[in-house]
Amino acid sequence: MRRLEPPARTALLDLGVRRQVPAGQILIHEGVRESHLVLLEEGLTKVTASVPDGRAALLSLRVGGDLMGEMSALNDKPRSATVTTCGPTVYSVISRDRFNQFLRTHPQAALELAAMVSDRLRWSNRRRIDFTSYAVKIRVARVIAELCRTHGRRSRDGVVIDVRLTQPELATICGAAETSIQKTLRELRADGLVDTDYRRITVRDLPRLRALGELDPEER
């Protein structure tokens, strides 16, 4: 939504049927052949996909303003992932036909959609490079720093990531074993970089964490 000019944003919001659901609701089912889009207006969702051993791998997180389900809407293929709400959520269901008409009448929005898909592909490619190029501790630092940027809120103690992210989920998004994640989090706590609570992470020193992850200094 933040990519769009106000008139296009209003037009997009008017396209769908608005719904409100609690945590734990599945908005998109992996493998189902359907073509509507989901516009997340308020809330947080997890995007997961099944892996051969039966686990659900966490692929990404989506927040208010994000558009989901665009791949099936564009290529008419089954859903590639499952989207589940993490808390109370408000979203709109938009039919493919109405969305296509919206793109025809708002060509700038079509360009922004292409840019969004490109950004997500770039993020996915970066994760693959991280998995093969960096040690687990660096990968964890990079993922936590990215979560600070996308889902963090400033507090007097640092940057709080209020996403209820389990260690198995953090392990799948980092491409590491759960035991390696546990060891790395202990080291990060001992180094004074993070605190961990029940499914919550507080980053005490984000500049040092970014340096550990071999990331550029955070832009102000």
N, C-alpha and C positions, 0 to 999 in steps of 0.2 A: 504493500500500500504506500509506503514512504517514497517509492520510486515515481508515483503518479502525480500529475498536476491535480489540484482540487476538483475541477470539473470531471475529469476521468475517474477520480477516486469516488466521487458521489455516484456517478453512473454505475460503477462496478458494485458498490454497496446496494444499489437498487435492483440488481439483477437476480439476487438469490432469495431463497426462503430461509429466514433466520430461525435458528434453533438454539436451545440452551440445555446442556447436559452436565451431570456431575463427573467426578473423576472415574477413571476406569472404563469409559465408554469407547468403543472402537468406531472410528469415523470412516476409515477405509480398511478393507480387508485384502490382504495379500492374495493374489491368485484369482480374485473375482473379476469377471469381465464386465466392467461398467465404465461410464465415460464422464460422469459429472465431476465438477471441481468443488473443492472445499476452501472457502475463504475464512481463515481463522481471525475472528474479530477481537476476542479476549480470551486469555488463557495460555496454557502451555501443553504441548503434545510431544510424544515420543514417536519416532519413526523407526520401526524394527523390521527385520527380515529373517526368515527361517534359514538355518544352516544345516548341513547334512547330519550333524549329531543330535538334532532335535531342539537345540537351543534357539532363542530369539536374539539375534545380534542387533545391538543398538547402532543405527546408522547416523541419526542426527536428531536434533530437537527443533521444534517449530514454535514460534510465539505469535502473539497478536499482530496482524498485518500480513502474515505469510499466506501464500496461496499454495494449495496442495492438490495432488491428483492431476497435474497438468500433463504428465507423460501419457497417461491413458487417454486423456482428452485429445491429445495431438496425434497419437499413433494408433488408437483403437486397439491396444493390446491389454491383456489382463494386468491388474495392479501388481506392481513390483515390490510393494512393502505394505505393512500395516501401520496405521496411525491411531494411537490411543491417547486419550486425554489424561493429563496428570493432575488435574484439579477442575473446579467449575469452569466451564468453557462456553463461550458464545461463538457460533459460527454460522455461515451461510452456505447453502447447497445451491450451486449454479449449474444449470444444464449446459452441455457442450454447445448446443445450437445457439443459445442465448449468448454464451461467451464468445463464440465465433463471430456473431453479429457485432458484439461489442468491439472486438479487435478490428473489424472492417471499418467501423465508424470512428475508431480512435487509433489511428496508425502508430502514434507515439507509444501507446500502451503495448502494441505488438512488439515494438523494438525493446521496450523494457522487459517484456516477458522473455524474449530471447536472451537479454542480458542476465536475467535471473537464472535461467536454465544454465547459461554459461558459467555463472558464479558457482552454482551447485556442482557442476562437473569439475570445475577447478578445485573446489574444496575436496571432492572425492579423490581426485588425482593426487592432491597434496597428502591426503591420508595414506594412500598407497606408497608414496615415496617415503613418508615417515616410517612406515612399517619396515621397509627394507634398508633404510639408511641410518636410523638412529637407534641408540640403546633405549631400553624401556623407560628409564628415568627421564630421558629427554622427551620421549613421546608423551609421557604423562604430563610433564611440565607444559608442553605445547598445547595439549588438549585442555588442561585446566585454565591456561591463559586465554585460550579462545573462548571458553565458557564465561570467563570474566567479562570479555568484550561483549558477548551476545546476551548473556543472562545474569550478569552480576549487578549488584547494587552496592554503592558506597556506604560504609558505616564507620564508626569510630575505631573499630577493630581491624578494618581493612576492606576487602571486597568480598561480599557474601554471595555465594552461588546458591540460590534458594531452590534449585532443581533437586528433586528427590531422586538422586542417582545412586543406585546400588553399586557395590564393588564389582559384581559380575557384569553390570552394564558398562561401567567405566573400563573394565577389562576388554570388552568387545570393541568399544569405540577406539581404544588404544592399540588393539591387536596384540594383546599380551595375556599371559596366564593370570588367573585370579591371585595365585600366590605371589606372583611378581608385583602385582598392583599393591597387595598388602604390604610387602616389603618396601616398596617405593614410597608409599604414603607414610610409613613409619619414619623413613629417612627424611622426608620433606618436613614432617612435624619436628623431628630432632634438629633440623637445620633452621627452624623458626620461620619457614616459608608458608606453611598452612596449618590450620586447625581443622579437625574433622569431628563432626557430630553425627547424629542419626541422619544419614542420607543428606548431609549438608556439608559444604566445604567453605571455609573462610580463608581467603588468601591474605596473609599478613604482610607480605612484601612482594608486590606484583613486579616491580622492576627486576628484583633478583630472580624471580621465577621465570620471567621472560628471558633473562640472560642465560639461565640454566637450559631453557628450551632453545637456545641459539636463535632467538627472535630479535627483530629490530626493536629499539626502544619504542615504548608505546607512544602513539601520537596523542597530543593533548588537544 
